Amino acid sequence: MRMDYFADLVEKAIEGSSAEVVAEGSKFEATVISESFDGVSPVNRHKMVYAVLEEHIKTGAIHALTIKALTPAEQAKKSAS
């Protein structure tokens, strides 16, 4: 199930991002594509996304969050393979 509310939160908080958040039961997966991730380590990218959704994680609205945070170039390369 697509979770547009959470995707909108991420897109508003991370400049120039495109986000998709999906849920299957209590497991959530966020895929975030943004130029602002360029030169940022994977750990810090995850921290950026986590910070946006932290309130909802603490309340239990989001459980078991998996984050994929990529630059547009990384996404294009991944899609091509």
KANOR-V188647 format. One record per backbone hydrogen bond with DSSP energy under -1.0 kcal/mol. CO is the residue of the C=O (numbers start at 0). NH is the residue of the N-H. If there is no record, write none. Layout:
CO|NH  CO|NH
This chain:
0|22  2|6  3|7  4|8  5|9  6|10  7|11  8|12  9|13  13|16  17|32  19|30  20|2  21|28  23|26  26|23  27|65  28|21  29|67  30|19  31|69  32|17  33|36  34|37  36|39  40|44  41|45  42|46  43|47  44|48  45|49  46|50  47|51  48|52  49|53  52|56  53|57  54|58  55|60  55|61  63|27  65|29  67|31  69|33  70|74  71|75  72|76  73|77  74|78  75|79
